[in-house]
Amino acid sequence: MSGNGLRVAGGIAKKAAKHKNAGVGGLEFHKSKGQHILKNPLVVQSIVDKAGIKSTDVVLEIGPGTGNLTMKLLEKAKKVVAIELDPRMVLELSRRVQGTPYQQQLQIIHGDFMKVELPYFDLCVANIPYNISSPLTFKLLAHRPAFRAAIIMYQHEFAMRLVARPGDSLYSRLAVNTQLLARVSHLLKVWRNNFRPPPKVDSSVVRLEPRHPPPPIPLLEWDGLVRLAFGRKNKTLGAAFRTSRTLQALEQNYITFKALSLGAGQQQQQQQQQQPAAASIAALGSSSEPAADMDV
């Protein structure tokens, strides 16, 4: 026998190497796409239990993968809407429910979550691709009609920034903007060995409950203020406002404000102030702190 395979007539037959990222049905999971499948059934059940699913609920799942969480959601919910980008996973999930009582309860949307129009749902329960954590969160919070709650698996560090409170070292723009729009709580930490393939970071499950209605403030202007306040954490607010760049921006904004306040400009200003809240909320995610990729 050779170290690379079995010796047979005519040469050496190399062993077929079992890919370490192979999963259900021989599917290969791509780390670069955030495909880390939650394999521990106890963790899956804990997430479902903490979600508080009612028998009348429509549940949205983002990135269902091979369906380990999906199957448990189908046991509790009236309907599950699963959004999946990978056509291999769409096929695997379809096969998994085929011929079962759950087949009529599952709707699969093949597409990119950030690009598809979201349907109505009561709850969102998902193990998401971590590299889109911030824009995904704010797209959810912008959805109308507002849902009851979202139970989301995040990278642990990102989750800790979401739930940070004033005075915490991790308190940032992300925490301020998220907690302005939702009540946020940490549910449980999930160690990396509960996934296949295991990522290089641990995870945490967070609960988001949107505030109804959202606060009546101009959100993009608010985010500009928060960005300035947290831009340099070692500076006082006074020092942050006294930088030449900030003073120039404030002066230009004041000139623009005065111009819009005159004549026809006043009507234009009113139209801008009536910008839909959902669009403003979604825009917050495009500039918030991104989660590091699980593989970094």
N, C-alpha and C positions, 0 to 999 in steps of 0.2 A: 504494500500500500504506500502510495506517495503522500506527502504532507498536503498536496493540493487536490487529491482525489483517489479514486480506486484504479489499480492497474488492471487493465483488461486486454484482450487480444487486440493487437494493432496500436496500443498506446495507453494513455491515461485518461479516464473519464473524470472530468472535474465535477466536484460536488456542487450542486445548486445551492448557492448561499441564500439563506432565509433573510429577507430584508428586515432590518430591525424596526422599520416604520410601517410594516405590513399590518393590516388589521382584519376586519370582518370580510370574508370572501376574498381574501388576498388583496384588498384595496390598499394602495400605498397612500399614507397620509403625508401631506406636504406642509412642513413646518413653516415655510415661507409664506403660506397662505393662512397661517394661524390654525391649522387643523390639528388640534390636540383633543382627542376624544375622551370624554369623561367615562372611565371604565368601572369605577367603584359603585356598585349598586346601592350601598348604604349612603353614600354622598348624594347620589341621584334622588333617593327617597327622601332624604333630609331637605333637599331643595324644594321638592314638590310639597312636602308637609308645611314648610315655612311660607309657601306661596299663598296658602289659604284659598285654594281653588274651589269655586262653587260649581254645582252640576249644571248651572245655566251659563257658565262663562265661555266666552270665546278667548282662547289663549294664543298669543303670538309668540312664535319661537324663531330666533335668528340663528342661522347656521346650525341646523339640526344634526348634520353629519350622518352617522349611520343609524340614528334614532334611539339611542339608549334613554335619553331624557324624554323624547317624543312619546314613546310607548307608555311611560308612566303618566305623562300629561293626558293622554287619551283616556286613561282609566278614570280620570277625575272630571275632565272638562266636557262641555257639550260639543265643542269643536276646537281643533288646533289648526292654525295657519302657520306653516313653516316656510321660511324664505331661505333658499339655498342657492349659492352661485355655482357650485361644482356639479356638473351633469352626472358624474359617477355616483355622487351621494344622493342625488335626486332619484336615480334608478334604484339604488340600494334601499332607500327609504320606501319607495313605491312597492318594491318586492316584499318588504318586511310586513306591510299591512295588507298585501293582496290576499283576498280570500278570508280575511278576518272581519269580525264585527266593527273594527275600527276604520275600515277602508272608507266608509262614507263620512266619517268624522274628520278626516284629515284632508286639508287642502294644501298642496305644495305649490309655491310660487318660485319658479326658476328665474333667478335674477340677482342683481346686486342690491343689497338692502339700501344703500345710500342713493340709489337711482329709482327704485320702484315706488309707486304710490301705495301707501299703507292702507289696508282695509280697516274696518271697525274691529276693535278688540277691547276686552275688559282688563286683561292682564298680559304682561309680557314676561316670559320666563326663558332665559337663554344663557348659554355658554358661548360668548361672542368671540370673534377674532380681535385680539387685543390691540392690534395696530390701528383700529378705527374707533377706539373707545370713546374719545371725546366727541367727534362729530356724530357718532351713533347715539350717544346719550342726549345730545341737544336736539337731534331729529326726533327722538322719542318724545321729549318734553314739549316739542312744538306741535305734536300731533293733536288734531281736533276731530271729533270730540275727545276730550281728555279721558285717559284710561284710569283705572283704580290704583294700580301699582305696577312696578316693574321689579323683577327679581333677577339681577344680572350678575354673572360671573366675570369679574375683572382681574387683571393683574393685581397682586396684593398691594404693591406700592401705589398704583393709581387709585385703588379703592381707599387707601388710607388718606390720600389727598382729597378724595370726595367727601369723606366724613369728618375731616379735620375741623376743629373748632377754633374760635379766636384765641390767640395765645399759643397755639400749637406750632411747632416748627414747620409742619407741613401745610399750614393754612396759606391759601393762595387764591388767585383769581378763579381757578377751577372750583374750589370750595365755595367761594362767595357767590358765583353765578349759579352754581347748581343748587345751593341751599336757598337762594332767592326764589327759585322756581319750584322746589320740591323739598319735602321732608326726607332726609337721608339717614339710613341706619345700617350699621354693619351686622350681618347675620352670622357668618361663620368663615373661618379660614380653611382653605383646601390645599393640602400639600401636593407638591408636583408629582409625586409617585402615584397619584390617583388618575393620571392621564396616560393615554397611549397615542403617540410617543410622549415621554415625559418632557415637559419644557424645562428651561433653565431657571424659572422663577416660580414662586408659590402664587396661589390665587386666593381671592376672597369673594364672597357673595354679598351683595349690597341690595338693600330695598329702597326704591325711590317711589314716593307718593306725591304726584303733582299737586301743587297748590291751586285751588279753584276759587275764584279766577286768578290768573297770574297778576302780579302787582302792577298797578296802573302807572308805570314809569316808562320813559323812552329808553328801551333796553340797550340800543347801540351806543347812545350817549353814556349810559350808565357803565357799559363795558369799557368805554374809553377812559372814564374816571378810574375804574378799578385797575385797568392796565397800567395807568400812570402810578397809582398808589403802590402796586406790587412789582413794578418794573425793576426797581433796585431795592431789595429788601433791607439793605444795610443803611439806607438813607431815611431821614425823617421826611414827612410829607412836605414840610416847608422847603427842605432842600430840593425835593423832587420838582416842586412847582417853580423853583427859581432857576432851573437850567435854561440856557439860551434857547434850546430847541423847544421846550415847553412854552416859554414866554412867546416865542414866535407863533406857535400853533394857536395859543389862546388869543393873541392879537388878530390873527387871520380869521379865526372863528367868530370873534366879536364883529369884525368888519362885515363878514358874510351875514351874520345875524341881523345887523342893522340894515343891510341892503334888502334882505328878505322881509323885513318889517315894514317896508315902504311900498305903498301902492299895490300893484299886482303881485309883488313879491310876498305880501302877507298871505294871499290865497295859496301860493305855492308852499309856503311854510306850513299852513294848516294841513295840506294834503300829505306832506311828508310826515307830519305828526300822526296822521291817521294810518300809517303803514301797519299792515296786519301784524298782530302780536306774534303769530306763528312764524312768519318770515324772520322777524327780529330774533326770536329765540333760536331758530335753527342757525342763524348767522353767528351766534356766540360760539358754536362748536367749531367753526372754521378757524378760529384763532386761539382757542384754548390750548392748554398744555397737553400734548399727545402722550399716550401711554407708550412706554418703550415696547418694542416687539418682544415677545416671549423668548425669542431665540438670541437676543442681544446679551 
